[in-house]
Amino acid sequence: MRLNKTIILVSIMCLFTFNGCNTFLEEEPQTLVSLEELDENIVESLLVGMYEPLTRSRGRLWESHWGRALILVEEHAVSRLREKNDVANYHFESDPYLFSAGWPTIYESISRANSLLKLLNDDQNLDENYKNEARGEACFIRALDYFQLVRIFGEVPLRIEPVTGPDDANLALSSIEDVYSQIILDMTEAVNYLPEKTDDPGRATKGAAKTALADIFLTLKRYSEARELVKEIIENKNTYGYGILTSLDELYSPTSPTNEEDIFSLKFSRYVGQGSFLAAYGAPLSHPEVAAVRAFEDYGANTNAPLLKNWNDNDLRKALNIYNTATINGQLVDIEMAGDYTHVYGKHRDPGQPEETASGVDYYLYRYADVLLIFAETENLINGPTTEAYDAINKVRRRAYGVDVNTLNTEVDLPAGLSREEFDELIFRERGYEFMNEGKRWFDLKRTGRWATIIPEAGKDLPKSLYWPFPGNEILHNDYID
C-alpha cells in the first residue's frame, strides 16, 4: 500500500481520535461523515488511516527511532554518539528520548484499529463478509502493534476500546500474559477473516497473519503450533504465492512495490515525506552519496563480534549488510569511519533517494525467509534435524550464496549428521545473517536465552533488564506508570 497514492480525508480521520468531529464544532460541515452512514469507501479510508502511523515519515517508528533502536541492540552494533552507544551497550535509561515519539505513534495505530472495530461492530448496513475482512485487518494491526510493545516493554496498557475522553489516558498496566492472550485472540481473528491474497501491496493477508501468529507462538515456545502454521504456508504455494527471490538486490529494491518473498512489509516511497530515514542513519559521513542524500552515521558494525568475525566472504549477505569500501566514480575507495567500528551497515541504502525522508527501501516485518527459518527451527526442536528442516534452511543459504535454491549443494548446504543442538545453533546464526538490521535480533537473543552469553562475548555490558523503560511522556500522562 503506497500511502502517498491514497487520499485520506481529514474529516474522516477525526473519527479515530474524537469519535466524531461534531463534538467540537457548532455546525456540521458537508464533508463530515456520519457514523450512521458507513460505506465501503469510508471504511477503506479508515483502513488506510490505521496503517498510516506505522509508515509515517517522522513517525519515529520502524523507519526512524524505533528501527534505529532495534539496530543498536544487535550485539555487533556500535554508535559514535554517546547516548546511542549507551543504548548499544544496553544502558537503555541513558536515552530518555529512545521511544518518546514512537510510543504515541504506535498507540495511535492501536487507537485507530480500536475505533474501526467499534464502527464495524455497530454497523447494521454493510455486507458482513466485507466487514469481516476489515475486522481482520484491524485485528492484525492491533496484534502486530502489541506484539512489538510487549516484547520491548513487558507489561503495557492494554487499550482495546476507543479512547473517548482525557480520563481514558489513565490505564493500568496489563500483565504480559494478558497482553499475549489478546494478541493471540486478535491474530487468530485475522487468520480467520483475511483474504489469501491482495492486489494492494502492504495490506494484511491470511498468509501474513499466519506467519505473524507462528512468530508469536515461537516466542512463547509453543513450537508445535508455530510449526503447523508455517508448514501449511510452505505446502500451499499456489494459495499464498510466496517464494524465495534469487536476487538480494531485488529483495531490497527501493523502487519495486512488492515481490514474491514479501509477506508483510511497511511500504516506503521515493517521495519527500513518504520514505524511510534508515538510509540516512546508516550512511557514512565521509561518503554519504554511496547510501543516501544525507548522512548521520549513527552506528556501525564491530566485526570482532562473534557473529561477524568469521562470516564467509562468499555469503552475498555480508557485502549487502556491512561494508567499508565503495566504488565512487569508477574507483574503489575506503570508507573512513566516524566511530570506533570497522564497517557501516548497508541493508537500507538508497543512494537514489531525493531527500533524507524519501528512501524507498521497504521495511520487512515478515518475508518467506521467516517462514522457512521458523519451520526449520521448530521442526528441529520437535523432531530433530529432519530432511525437511535441512531443506528449509538450505533454501535460504543457497540464495545467500548465489546458487540454485532448489538444488543440493554440498559446498553451501549445512553438513549432514548434525545433532539437534548443533542444528539449533546454526539456525540461530542463520537468522542473525538473514535478518540483520530488520528488527529481529534483540528478540531472538531474548527468546532463546542466548543474550546472557552472546552479549559479553561481543564485549558489551549485560543489560540490567530485558525490558526497556517507559518513555517520559507516558509516565507524565498515565498515573498508573511511574
C-alpha positions as CSV (number, residue, x, y, z in Angstrom):
1,M,0.0,0.0,0.0
2,R,1.6,3.3,-1.1
3,L,0.2,5.8,1.2
4,N,1.2,8.8,-1.0
5,K,-1.2,7.4,-3.7
6,T,-4.1,7.4,-1.3
7,I,-6.1,10.5,-0.4
8,I,-7.3,10.4,3.2
9,L,-9.9,12.9,4.1
10,V,-9.1,14.9,7.3
11,S,-12.8,14.8,8.3
12,I,-12.8,11.0,8.2
13,M,-9.5,10.8,10.2
14,C,-11.2,12.8,13.0
15,L,-13.3,9.8,13.7
16,F,-10.3,7.9,15.0
17,T,-9.4,10.3,17.7
18,F,-12.5,12.1,18.8
19,N,-15.4,9.7,17.9
20,G,-16.8,12.4,15.6
21,C,-15.6,16.0,14.9
22,N,-19.0,17.4,15.6
23,T,-18.2,17.2,19.4
24,F,-16.1,20.3,18.8
25,L,-18.0,22.1,16.1
26,E,-21.1,24.2,16.3
27,E,-22.4,23.1,12.9
28,E,-21.7,20.1,10.9
29,P,-19.8,20.6,7.6
30,Q,-20.9,19.0,4.4
31,T,-17.8,16.8,4.3
32,L,-18.3,15.4,7.8
33,V,-19.2,11.7,7.7
34,S,-22.0,10.5,9.9
35,L,-21.3,7.3,11.9
36,E,-24.6,6.0,10.7
37,E,-23.6,6.3,7.0
38,L,-20.7,3.9,6.7
39,D,-20.0,2.6,3.3
40,E,-17.1,0.8,1.7
41,N,-15.3,3.9,0.6
42,I,-15.3,5.3,4.1
43,V,-14.2,2.0,5.6
44,E,-11.4,1.9,3.1
45,S,-10.2,5.3,4.1
46,L,-10.3,4.3,7.7
47,L,-8.3,1.2,7.0
48,V,-5.6,3.2,5.2
49,G,-5.5,5.6,8.1
50,M,-5.0,2.7,10.5
51,Y,-1.8,1.6,8.7
52,E,-0.5,5.2,8.2
53,P,1.2,5.7,11.6
54,L,3.4,2.6,11.0
55,T,4.9,4.2,7.9
56,R,4.6,7.9,8.7
57,S,7.8,9.7,7.9
58,R,8.9,11.3,11.1
59,G,6.5,9.0,12.9
60,R,9.7,7.6,14.6
61,L,8.7,4.0,14.3
62,W,10.4,1.4,12.1
63,E,11.5,4.0,9.6
64,S,13.3,6.0,12.2
65,H,13.8,5.9,16.0
66,W,12.2,2.6,16.6
67,G,14.1,0.9,13.8
68,R,17.3,2.6,14.8
69,A,17.0,1.4,18.4
70,L,16.4,-2.2,17.3
71,I,19.6,-1.9,15.2
72,L,21.6,-0.5,18.1
73,V,20.7,-3.5,20.3
74,E,22.1,-6.0,17.9
75,E,25.2,-7.2,19.8
76,H,27.6,-6.2,17.0
77,A,26.3,-2.6,16.7
78,V,28.3,0.4,17.9
79,S,27.4,4.1,17.8
80,R,29.7,7.1,17.6
81,L,27.2,9.1,19.7
82,R,27.4,8.8,23.5
83,E,23.7,8.3,24.3
84,K,23.2,6.0,21.3
85,N,26.3,4.0,22.3
86,D,24.9,3.7,25.8
87,V,21.8,2.1,24.2
88,A,24.1,-0.2,22.2
89,N,25.6,-1.3,25.5
90,Y,22.1,-2.0,26.9
91,H,22.0,1.1,29.2
92,F,18.5,1.9,28.0
93,E,17.9,4.5,30.7
94,S,20.7,6.7,29.2
95,D,18.5,7.9,26.3
96,P,15.2,9.3,27.7
97,Y,14.0,10.0,24.1
98,L,14.5,6.5,22.9
99,F,10.8,5.8,22.4
100,S,9.3,9.2,23.3
101,A,8.0,9.7,19.8
102,G,7.4,6.0,18.8
103,W,5.3,5.1,21.7
104,P,2.4,7.5,21.0
105,T,2.6,6.7,17.3
106,I,2.2,3.0,17.8
107,Y,-0.7,3.7,20.2
108,E,-2.2,5.9,17.6
109,S,-2.3,3.0,15.3
110,I,-3.9,0.9,18.0
111,S,-6.4,3.6,18.7
112,R,-7.4,3.7,15.0
113,A,-7.8,0.0,15.0
114,N,-10.0,0.1,18.1
115,S,-12.2,2.8,16.6
116,L,-12.6,1.0,13.3
117,L,-13.6,-2.2,15.1
118,K,-16.2,-0.4,17.1
119,L,-17.7,1.2,14.0
120,L,-17.8,-2.2,12.2
121,N,-19.4,-3.8,15.2
122,D,-22.1,-1.1,15.5
123,D,-22.8,-1.0,11.7
124,Q,-26.1,-2.6,10.5
125,N,-25.8,-1.9,6.8
126,L,-22.6,-3.2,5.3
127,D,-22.1,-6.7,3.9
128,E,-20.9,-9.0,6.7
129,N,-18.2,-10.6,4.6
130,Y,-16.8,-7.2,3.7
131,K,-16.9,-6.2,7.4
132,N,-15.1,-9.3,8.4
133,E,-12.2,-8.6,6.1
134,A,-12.0,-5.1,7.5
135,R,-12.1,-6.6,11.0
136,G,-9.3,-8.9,10.1
137,E,-7.1,-6.1,9.0
138,A,-7.8,-4.1,12.2
139,C,-7.2,-7.2,14.4
140,F,-3.9,-7.9,12.5
141,I,-2.6,-4.3,13.0
142,R,-3.6,-4.2,16.7
143,A,-2.0,-7.6,17.4
144,L,1.2,-6.6,15.5
145,D,1.5,-3.4,17.5
146,Y,1.0,-5.1,20.8
147,F,3.5,-7.8,19.9
148,Q,6.1,-5.1,19.5
149,L,5.2,-3.4,22.7
150,V,5.1,-6.5,24.9
151,R,8.4,-7.7,23.7
152,I,10.1,-4.4,24.3
153,F,8.4,-3.1,27.4
154,G,6.8,-6.2,29.0
155,E,3.6,-5.0,30.9
156,V,1.9,-2.3,28.9
157,P,-1.5,-0.6,29.0
158,L,-3.8,-2.8,27.0
159,R,-6.2,-0.5,25.2
160,I,-8.8,-2.4,23.2
161,E,-11.6,0.2,23.3
162,P,-11.7,3.6,21.7
163,V,-10.5,6.5,23.9
164,T,-13.5,8.8,24.5
165,G,-12.0,11.4,26.8
166,P,-8.9,12.5,28.8
167,D,-9.7,10.2,31.7
168,D,-9.1,7.2,29.4
169,A,-5.4,8.1,29.3
170,N,-5.1,6.6,32.8
171,L,-4.9,2.9,32.3
172,A,-3.2,0.3,34.5
173,L,-0.6,-2.0,33.1
174,S,-1.8,-5.4,31.9
175,S,0.3,-8.5,32.7
176,I,2.4,-9.9,29.9
177,E,0.2,-13.0,29.9
178,D,-2.9,-10.9,29.4
179,V,-1.3,-8.9,26.6
180,Y,-0.3,-12.1,24.8
181,S,-3.8,-13.5,25.2
182,Q,-5.2,-10.5,23.4
183,I,-2.5,-10.7,20.7
184,I,-3.3,-14.3,20.0
185,L,-7.0,-13.6,20.0
186,D,-6.6,-10.8,17.5
187,M,-4.2,-12.6,15.3
188,T,-6.4,-15.7,15.2
189,E,-9.3,-13.4,14.1
190,A,-7.1,-12.0,11.4
191,V,-6.3,-15.6,10.2
192,N,-10.0,-16.4,10.0
193,Y,-11.1,-13.2,8.2
194,L,-8.3,-12.0,6.0
195,P,-8.1,-12.9,2.2
196,E,-5.4,-15.2,1.0
197,K,-4.0,-12.6,-1.4
198,T,-4.2,-8.8,-2.0
199,D,-3.7,-6.6,-5.0
200,D,-2.6,-3.8,-2.7
201,P,1.0,-4.3,-1.5
202,G,1.4,-3.5,2.2
203,R,-2.1,-4.7,3.2
204,A,-2.5,-7.7,5.5
205,T,-3.4,-11.1,4.2
206,K,-4.2,-14.5,5.7
207,G,-0.6,-15.6,5.0
208,A,0.8,-12.6,6.8
209,A,-1.5,-13.3,9.8
210,K,-0.4,-17.0,9.9
211,T,3.3,-16.0,9.7
212,A,2.9,-13.5,12.5
213,L,0.9,-15.9,14.6
214,A,3.7,-18.5,14.1
215,D,6.2,-15.9,15.2
216,I,4.1,-15.2,18.3
217,F,3.9,-19.0,19.1
218,L,7.7,-19.3,18.5
219,T,8.3,-16.5,21.0
220,L,6.0,-18.3,23.6
221,K,7.8,-21.6,22.9
222,R,4.6,-23.1,21.6
223,Y,6.6,-24.8,18.9
224,S,4.1,-27.3,17.6
225,E,1.5,-24.6,16.8
226,A,4.2,-22.4,15.2
227,R,5.4,-25.3,13.0
228,E,1.9,-26.2,11.8
229,L,1.2,-22.7,10.6
230,V,4.4,-22.2,8.6
231,K,4.2,-25.8,7.3
232,E,0.8,-25.1,5.8
233,I,2.2,-22.0,4.1
234,I,5.1,-23.9,2.6
235,E,2.9,-26.7,1.3
236,N,0.4,-24.3,-0.4
237,K,2.5,-22.1,-2.7
238,N,-0.4,-21.8,-5.2
239,T,-2.7,-20.5,-2.4
240,Y,-0.4,-17.8,-1.0
241,G,2.1,-17.2,-3.8
242,Y,5.2,-16.9,-1.7
243,G,8.7,-18.0,-2.7
244,I,12.4,-17.1,-2.2
245,L,13.8,-14.4,-4.5
246,T,17.1,-15.3,-6.2
247,S,18.3,-11.7,-6.1
248,L,19.1,-9.8,-2.9
249,D,19.2,-6.5,-4.9
250,E,15.6,-7.2,-6.0
251,L,14.6,-8.1,-2.4
252,Y,15.8,-4.7,-1.1
253,S,14.9,-2.6,-4.2
254,P,13.9,1.0,-3.4
255,T,11.6,1.1,-6.4
256,S,9.8,-2.3,-6.5
257,P,6.4,-2.2,-4.9
258,T,6.5,-5.8,-3.8
259,N,7.8,-9.3,-4.7
260,E,7.0,-13.0,-4.1
261,E,9.1,-13.1,-0.9
262,D,7.2,-10.2,0.7
263,I,4.6,-11.4,3.2
264,F,4.1,-8.2,5.1
265,S,6.3,-5.1,4.9
266,L,6.0,-1.4,5.7
267,K,5.9,0.4,2.3
268,F,8.1,3.5,1.7
269,S,8.4,5.6,-1.4
270,R,11.0,7.9,-3.0
271,Y,8.8,10.9,-2.3
272,V,9.7,13.6,0.2
273,G,8.0,12.8,3.5
274,Q,6.9,9.3,2.3
275,G,10.1,7.4,2.8
276,S,12.4,5.9,5.4
277,F,15.1,7.7,7.4
278,L,17.2,4.5,7.9
279,A,19.3,5.1,4.8
280,A,20.5,8.4,6.2
281,Y,21.0,7.0,9.7
282,G,23.4,4.4,8.4
283,A,25.1,6.4,5.6
284,P,28.8,7.2,6.3
285,L,29.7,10.8,6.9
286,S,32.8,10.6,4.7
287,H,30.9,9.4,1.6
288,P,27.1,9.9,2.1
289,E,26.5,9.5,-1.6
290,V,27.0,5.8,-1.5
291,A,24.0,5.3,0.7
292,A,21.8,8.4,1.0
293,V,21.4,12.0,0.1
294,R,22.5,13.0,3.6
295,A,24.5,11.1,6.3
296,F,24.1,10.8,10.0
297,E,26.2,7.6,10.5
298,D,24.5,6.9,13.8
299,Y,26.0,3.4,14.1
300,G,28.4,0.9,12.6
301,A,29.4,-2.8,12.9
302,N,32.1,-4.2,15.1
303,T,33.3,-7.1,13.0
304,N,35.1,-8.6,16.0
305,A,31.7,-9.6,17.4
306,P,31.4,-13.4,17.1
307,L,28.6,-13.4,14.6
308,L,30.5,-11.2,12.2
309,K,34.1,-12.3,12.9
310,N,34.0,-15.5,10.8
311,W,31.4,-14.5,8.3
312,N,32.2,-16.2,5.0
313,D,33.1,-13.6,2.3
314,N,31.2,-15.7,-0.3
315,D,28.0,-15.1,1.5
316,L,26.4,-12.3,-0.5
317,R,24.6,-11.1,2.6
318,K,27.9,-9.9,4.0
319,A,28.5,-7.3,1.4
320,L,24.9,-6.3,1.5
321,N,24.8,-5.8,5.2
322,I,28.3,-4.4,6.1
323,Y,30.9,-2.5,4.1
324,N,34.0,-0.4,4.4
325,T,34.7,0.3,0.8
326,A,32.7,1.7,-2.1
327,T,33.1,2.4,-5.8
328,I,32.9,6.1,-6.5
329,N,33.4,7.5,-10.0
330,G,34.8,4.1,-11.0
331,Q,37.3,4.0,-8.2
332,L,37.3,1.7,-5.2
333,V,37.7,3.9,-2.1
334,D,38.0,3.2,1.6
335,I,35.1,4.5,3.8
336,E,36.5,6.5,6.7
337,M,34.6,5.6,9.8
338,A,33.4,8.3,12.2
339,G,33.2,6.0,15.1
340,D,35.0,3.1,16.8
341,Y,33.9,0.4,14.4
342,T,35.2,-1.3,11.3
343,H,32.2,-1.2,8.9
344,V,28.9,0.7,8.3
345,Y,25.6,-1.1,7.8
346,G,24.2,-1.2,4.3
347,K,20.9,-3.0,4.1
348,H,18.8,0.1,3.9
349,R,21.0,2.0,1.4
350,D,19.2,4.1,-1.2
351,P,21.7,6.5,-2.9
352,G,18.9,7.5,-5.3
353,Q,16.7,9.0,-2.7
354,P,15.7,12.7,-3.4
355,E,15.7,13.6,0.3
356,E,16.5,12.1,3.7
357,T,12.8,11.4,4.3
358,A,12.5,9.7,1.0
359,S,14.3,6.3,1.0
360,G,12.2,3.8,-0.9
361,V,13.5,0.7,0.7
362,D,10.6,-1.1,2.4
363,Y,10.9,-2.5,5.9
364,Y,10.1,-6.2,6.1
365,L,8.3,-7.4,9.1
366,Y,7.7,-10.8,7.5
367,R,9.0,-12.5,4.4
368,Y,9.2,-16.0,3.1
369,A,12.6,-16.5,4.7
370,D,10.8,-16.1,8.1
371,V,8.5,-19.0,7.2
372,L,11.4,-21.2,6.2
373,L,13.5,-20.5,9.2
374,I,10.7,-20.7,11.7
375,F,9.8,-24.1,10.2
376,A,13.5,-25.3,10.3
377,E,13.8,-24.2,14.0
378,T,10.5,-25.7,15.2
379,E,10.8,-28.9,13.2
380,N,14.3,-29.4,14.7
381,L,13.1,-28.7,18.2
382,I,10.2,-31.2,17.8
383,N,11.6,-33.9,15.6
384,G,15.3,-33.2,15.3
385,P,17.2,-32.1,12.1
386,T,15.0,-33.9,9.6
387,T,15.3,-33.8,5.9
388,E,12.5,-31.2,5.8
389,A,14.3,-29.0,8.4
390,Y,17.5,-29.2,6.3
391,D,15.7,-28.3,3.1
392,A,14.1,-25.2,4.6
393,I,17.3,-23.7,6.0
394,N,19.3,-24.7,2.9
395,K,17.0,-22.8,0.6
396,V,17.8,-19.6,2.5
397,R,21.5,-20.4,2.5
398,R,21.6,-21.2,-1.3
399,R,20.1,-17.9,-2.1
400,A,22.7,-16.2,0.1
401,Y,25.5,-17.9,-1.8
402,G,24.0,-17.3,-5.3
403,V,23.3,-20.9,-6.2
404,D,20.0,-22.5,-7.2
405,V,17.8,-22.6,-4.2
406,N,16.2,-26.0,-5.1
407,T,19.4,-27.9,-5.9
408,L,21.5,-29.7,-3.3
409,N,24.9,-28.1,-3.0
410,T,27.5,-29.7,-0.7
411,E,29.6,-26.5,-0.6
412,V,26.7,-24.4,0.7
413,D,24.3,-26.7,2.5
414,L,24.6,-27.4,6.2
415,P,26.6,-30.6,6.8
416,A,24.7,-33.8,7.3
417,G,24.7,-35.6,10.6
418,L,24.3,-32.6,12.9
419,S,22.8,-33.1,16.4
420,R,19.7,-31.3,17.4
421,E,21.7,-28.8,19.5
422,E,24.2,-28.1,16.6
423,F,21.4,-27.6,14.1
424,D,19.7,-25.2,16.5
425,E,22.9,-23.2,16.9
426,L,23.3,-22.9,13.1
427,I,19.7,-21.8,12.7
428,F,20.3,-19.0,15.2
429,R,23.4,-18.0,13.3
430,E,21.5,-18.0,10.0
431,R,18.8,-15.8,11.5
432,G,21.5,-13.4,12.5
433,Y,22.8,-13.1,9.0
434,E,19.5,-13.2,7.2
435,F,17.6,-10.6,9.4
436,M,20.4,-8.3,10.2
437,N,19.0,-4.7,10.8
438,E,15.5,-6.0,10.3
439,G,14.5,-5.6,14.0
440,K,14.6,-9.3,15.0
441,R,18.0,-9.9,16.6
442,W,17.2,-8.5,20.1
443,F,14.0,-10.6,20.3
444,D,15.9,-13.7,19.1
445,L,18.6,-13.1,21.8
446,K,15.8,-12.8,24.4
447,R,13.5,-15.7,23.5
448,T,16.4,-18.2,23.2
449,G,18.2,-17.0,26.3
450,R,21.4,-16.5,24.3
451,W,21.7,-12.9,25.4
452,A,23.5,-13.9,28.6
453,T,26.5,-15.4,26.7
454,I,26.5,-13.6,23.3
455,I,26.4,-10.0,24.7
456,P,29.5,-10.4,26.8
457,E,31.2,-12.3,24.0
458,A,30.6,-9.2,21.9
459,G,32.4,-7.1,24.5
460,K,29.2,-5.4,25.9
461,D,27.6,-5.0,29.3
462,L,24.8,-7.3,30.3
463,P,21.5,-5.4,30.4
464,K,20.1,-4.6,33.9
465,S,16.7,-5.5,32.5
466,L,15.5,-7.2,29.3
467,Y,12.6,-4.6,29.1
468,W,13.1,-1.0,28.2
469,P,12.0,1.9,30.4
470,F,8.7,3.6,29.6
471,P,9.0,6.9,27.7
472,G,8.7,10.0,29.8
473,N,5.6,11.2,28.0
474,E,3.7,8.1,29.0
475,I,4.9,8.4,32.6
476,L,3.7,12.0,32.6
477,H,0.2,11.3,31.3
478,N,-0.6,7.9,32.9
479,D,-0.9,8.0,36.6
480,Y,-0.5,4.2,36.8
481,I,3.0,4.3,35.5
482,D,5.9,5.7,37.5
